[in-house]
């Protein structure tokens, strides 16, 4: 409990799914990461290497390296979040109609991901079956974080990130509510983008860490009043993480 309090991980410890995750991180590293972003990064890596009992297909998760698995799950997350596709087709799915909003196996495997790799990735604890042919993320917040991590690993430019996460509205360009958590993670992973992201959606300032808030108050005070009025319609829902 001392380590959980030190790492400010009480929210993770309060949920059975994430409690197992933080125990796994602690067993591997003998301590917990000191930031929320690092906690999610290590937690997703842990879950990517863990079996999901509902998904396991009779083999251990060993034929695809952990780094390769993470690259694949980041790509799936980006497709899920930025295309609003929350369901995933299993490569072995029968040729039958899929629920609306399902990301198909052929879409995921369209470049360099093989069906065998996809089967192993979907057998991890990041996913769970909704029916025999379709899976979902065990927690949507994993997809939101991993989509942000994909943007960073792809070394996307600020202009590319802007095009990906912003939309034009009657009051100007801003970040829609459904992408606010991913935008927040992008700012956590690349701190130099925080000012730019808050300009697009000032309400993100409510959720970034205290140190960044103190810096932002000094740098952005003159801009926030105008931007806040412009972006009232973009406020994220309570508990956007």
C-alpha positions in Angstrom: 0.0 0.0 0.0 2.9 2.4 0.7 4.1 2.0 -2.9 0.6 2.4 -4.3 0.2 5.7 -2.4 3.7 6.8 -3.4 2.9 6.3 -7.1 -0.6 7.9 -6.7 -2.0 4.6 -8.0 -5.1 4.3 -5.7 -7.4 4.6 -8.7 -5.8 1.6 -10.3 -5.8 -0.4 -7.1 -9.6 0.2 -6.7 -10.4 -1.9 -9.7 -9.8 -5.7 -9.9 -8.6 -5.5 -13.6 -6.1 -2.8 -13.0 -5.1 -4.1 -9.5 -3.8 -7.2 -11.2 -2.0 -5.0 -13.6 -0.2 -3.0 -11.0 0.8 -6.1 -9.1 2.3 -7.5 -12.3 4.3 -4.2 -12.8 5.5 -4.3 -9.2 6.5 -7.9 -9.4 8.6 -7.2 -12.5 10.2 -3.9 -11.4 9.9 -3.9 -7.6 8.3 -0.4 -7.8 5.6 1.4 -9.6 6.0 4.1 -12.2 5.8 7.6 -10.9 3.5 9.1 -13.5 0.1 8.2 -14.9 1.5 8.0 -18.4 4.3 5.6 -17.3 1.8 3.5 -15.4 -0.4 3.1 -18.5 2.7 2.4 -20.7 4.0 -0.3 -18.3 0.5 -1.6 -17.6 -0.4 -2.0 -21.3 2.9 -3.9 -21.9 2.1 -6.2 -19.0 -1.4 -6.9 -20.3 -0.1 -7.4 -23.8 1.9 -10.3 -22.5 -0.8 -11.7 -20.3 -3.3 -14.4 -21.3 -6.9 -13.6 -21.3 -8.7 -16.7 -20.2 -11.7 -16.0 -22.4 -9.5 -15.5 -25.5 -6.7 -18.0 -25.0 -6.5 -20.5 -27.9 -4.4 -23.2 -26.4 -1.0 -21.6 -26.8 1.3 -19.3 -24.8 1.9 -15.7 -25.9 5.4 -16.3 -27.0 5.7 -16.5 -30.8 5.4 -12.7 -31.2 7.9 -10.5 -29.3 6.5 -8.1 -26.7 7.8 -5.1 -28.7 6.1 -6.3 -31.8 2.9 -7.0 -29.9 3.0 -3.4 -28.6 3.5 -2.0 -32.1 0.4 -4.0 -33.3 -1.8 -3.0 -30.4 -0.9 0.7 -30.8 -1.9 0.4 -34.5 -5.2 -1.3 -33.6 -5.8 1.4 -30.9 -5.2 4.2 -33.4 -7.7 2.6 -35.9 -10.2 2.0 -33.1 -10.0 5.5 -31.6 -9.6 7.8 -34.6 -12.1 5.8 -36.7 -14.5 5.2 -33.8 -14.4 1.4 -34.3 -14.7 -0.1 -30.8 -15.3 -3.8 -31.9 -12.7 -6.0 -33.5 -13.3 -9.0 -35.8 -11.3 -12.2 -34.9 -9.3 -13.6 -37.8 -11.0 -16.9 -37.4 -14.5 -15.4 -37.5 -17.2 -17.0 -39.6 -18.3 -15.3 -42.8 -21.3 -13.6 -41.2 -22.6 -10.0 -40.8 -20.7 -8.0 -38.1 -22.1 -5.4 -35.7 -21.9 -1.8 -36.9 -18.6 -0.2 -35.9 -16.5 -3.4 -36.1 -12.9 -3.1 -37.3 -12.4 -6.1 -39.6 -9.4 -8.4 -39.5 -8.6 -7.6 -43.1 -8.4 -3.9 -42.3 -6.0 -4.6 -39.4 -3.9 -7.0 -41.5 -3.9 -4.9 -44.7 -0.2 -3.9 -44.4 2.4 -6.0 -42.6 0.4 -7.6 -39.8 -0.3 -11.3 -40.4 -3.4 -13.2 -39.2 -1.2 -15.3 -37.0 0.2 -12.2 -35.3 -3.3 -10.7 -34.9 -4.6 -14.0 -33.3 -1.9 -13.9 -30.7 -2.3 -10.2 -30.0 -6.1 -10.6 -29.5 -5.4 -13.5 -27.1 -3.9 -11.0 -24.7 -5.5 -9.5 -21.6 -6.1 -6.2 -23.5 -9.1 -7.8 -25.3 -12.2 -9.8 -24.4 -14.8 -11.7 -26.5 -18.2 -10.1 -27.0 -19.4 -13.1 -29.1 -17.5 -15.9 -30.8 -16.4 -13.7 -33.7 -16.0 -10.2 -32.2 -13.8 -8.8 -29.4 -13.6 -5.5 -27.6 -11.0 -3.7 -25.5 -11.2 -4.8 -21.9 -11.1 -1.1 -21.0 -11.5 1.7 -23.5 -9.0 3.8 -21.7 -6.2 1.4 -22.8 -7.2 2.2 -26.5 -7.2 5.9 -25.8 -3.7 5.8 -24.3 -2.3 3.5 -26.9 -3.7 5.6 -29.7 -1.7 8.5 -28.3 1.4 6.4 -28.0 1.0 5.4 -31.6 1.1 9.1 -32.6 4.3 9.5 -30.7 6.0 6.3 -32.0 5.1 7.4 -35.6 6.9 10.7 -34.9 3.9 12.6 -36.2 4.3 16.3 -36.8 2.2 18.9 -34.9 0.3 19.6 -38.1 -0.5 15.9 -38.6 -1.6 15.5 -35.0 -3.8 18.6 -35.4 -5.5 17.1 -38.5 -6.0 13.8 -36.7 -7.6 15.0 -33.5 -9.3 18.3 -34.3 -12.5 19.2 -36.2 -13.9 22.6 -37.4 -17.0 23.9 -35.7 -19.1 27.0 -35.6 -16.8 28.5 -33.0 -13.5 27.5 -34.7 -11.3 24.4 -34.7 -11.2 22.3 -31.6 -10.9 18.7 -30.2 -14.1 16.8 -30.0 -15.1 15.2 -26.7 -14.5 11.6 -27.8 -10.9 12.4 -28.6 -10.2 14.6 -25.5 -8.6 11.7 -23.5 -6.3 10.7 -26.3 -5.3 14.4 -26.8 -4.6 14.6 -23.1 -2.3 11.6 -23.3 -0.5 13.0 -26.4 0.3 16.1 -24.2 1.5 13.9 -21.4 3.8 11.9 -23.7 5.1 15.0 -25.6 5.0 17.9 -23.1 6.0 20.5 -25.7 2.5 19.9 -27.4 0.5 20.7 -24.2 0.3 24.4 -24.9 -0.9 23.7 -28.5 -3.5 21.1 -27.4 -4.9 23.4 -24.7 -5.3 26.1 -27.3 -7.5 23.7 -29.2 -9.4 22.7 -26.1 -8.8 24.8 -23.0 -10.7 22.4 -20.7 -7.8 19.9 -21.0 -6.0 22.3 -18.6 -8.2 20.8 -15.8 -6.7 17.4 -16.3 -3.0 17.9 -16.9 -0.6 17.5 -14.0 0.0 20.2 -11.4 3.4 21.2 -12.6 2.2 21.7 -16.1 -0.8 23.7 -14.8 1.5 26.1 -12.9 3.6 26.7 -16.0 0.6 27.1 -18.2 -1.0 29.6 -15.9 2.0 31.9 -16.3 2.3 31.4 -20.1 -1.3 31.1 -21.3 -3.4 33.3 -19.0 -3.9 36.0 -21.7 -5.1 33.4 -24.2 -7.3 31.1 -22.1 -10.2 33.5 -21.6 -10.8 33.8 -25.3 -10.1 30.2 -26.0 -12.3 28.9 -23.1 -15.4 30.8 -24.5 -14.7 29.5 -28.0 -14.4 25.9 -26.8 -17.3 25.7 -24.2 -19.0 23.2 -26.5 -15.9 20.9 -26.4 -15.9 20.3 -22.6 -15.0 16.6 -21.9 -17.3 14.5 -19.8 -16.5 14.1 -16.1 -13.7 11.6 -15.5 -12.4 11.8 -19.1 -9.6 9.3 -18.2 
